[in-house]
Amino acid sequence: MNRRDFLKVGLGLGAGFAGAKFLTGNNDSKLLLENIIDTAYDSSSTNTYYKDTQNSKVELPQLTDDASCDVCVIGGGLTGISTAFRLANAGYKVILLEADKIANQASGMNGGQVLTAYECGMEYFEDKFGDDVARKLWQLSLEAVNIVKDNIRKYDIKCDWQSGTGITAFLEKHVADLEEEYEIMTKKYHYNHIRLLDKKETRDLIDSDLYYGCLYDDFAGHMHPLNYALGMTKVTLTNPNASLYEKSRATAIKFNQSGKHIISVNGKYNINANFVVLACNYNNSLFAPELAYKVTKFDTYVLATEPLEAKLAQQLIKNRMSVFDSRNVMNYYRLTGNNSLIFGGGDTFGKADPEKVKATLYTEMIKTFPQLAGVKIKNFWYGADSMTLTLAPNFGRLYDTVYYAQGYSGQGLALSNLAGVVIAEAIRGQAGKFDLFAQIKPFEVTNIAGVQNAIVKLGTYYFRMKDYFGL
């Protein structure tokens, strides 16, 4: 059973809560934490690593008057930035509204991995829509990564791009899964950027004894997401068709089936727009309540070590790829441009104690790299993102002239850039790519608030228990 199969069993997994206790009651982990946790975080910051190392600042004005435009984009993350950028270049007058600061949420604080494919796996699309549609969606996932690379190259965005990602086999039996994935991707999808590494080859690249193999992809990669987002914002601002505003919260939208939509900003000003793009992730439902149960919100936790000595960093990950493991509830990590190690995981649904997550995350890091025991943590942060219950992205239209994208399910750094492209094309009358995504309908368990999150939490506990027992 894979990660999305928990949807089929979530309602019957009360035992998962009991199983979760095994994960927090490990005596070795407790002893390890007692020895190191008191000093590891003693000077850490709750700022993200990215804010502490951003290489530029973008100060946008606040909206102070009524306005009209062709397209109003709600949300200043990468979905919104990408959409505004593409539409302004196509000659549309665009207004982007950000309630806080540009790229202040998931787009600017994620793990930094720019990945191919989708979290649901290509087999999901094959089963739902057939091989032809699956291949088209696969090509779009490659386009998503290429969009990022092309933007970095064309606009000289300094964001520490590094090619290479690897998924590691955490259990010996997971090697067979990687072998199967390799066969499918190379033979069925003709993808020649991946290489299957055995245990020794993996150990030669990653200085950890945990893994039995690795599926390495030299096309995907990782970067500093905030510096990338700020770079794209600056590029967008050079176009007179684009007006971007911060501290300009859309407080209400009056949608019109025919005619202009009216967006209220900060409860004071109105924007009239022919099109609206909802690019607020899980907050899209503030304006369209029917979207609330298409996605569920989760928190993800990340730490960044102090900069490591160059020799130690080189030993940890010799080719500097980003890494995530094959567990159902995975860890992921990568080296940054200044040789900090970013290590993430501990995804939670609902309330969690950050102090407990800090301890767990540090423990996971030193289980992976025992040589880092005692290394200081410079940053620890967490932020919200959204996923669908199928783990496939959710794109759609409302009122014919209202577009939305959400639920990237951990693949947002690539997919948000692609979303801007396909939404812009759809508004321009070229909706082929957008419609490929719009046909993917999310699985909605219930319209009762909180029940969907509870089901996902049960499923998560179930898979944590499976990981713990090596099932």
Helices and strands as residue ranges (DSSP letters): G 3-5, H 6-9, G 10-12, H 15-24, H 27-40, H 49-52, E 67-74, H 78-89, E 94-97, H 106-109, E 113-114, H 122-129, H 131-154, E 162-168, H 174-183, I 184-188, E 194-197, H 199-205, E 214-222, H 225-237, E 242-245, E 250-254, E 261-265, E 269-278, G 281-286, G 289-291, E 296-305, H 310-316, E 322-325, E 332-335, E 341-348, H 354-368, G 370-372, E 377-387, E 394-398, E 402-406, H 412-427, H 432-438, H 451-469
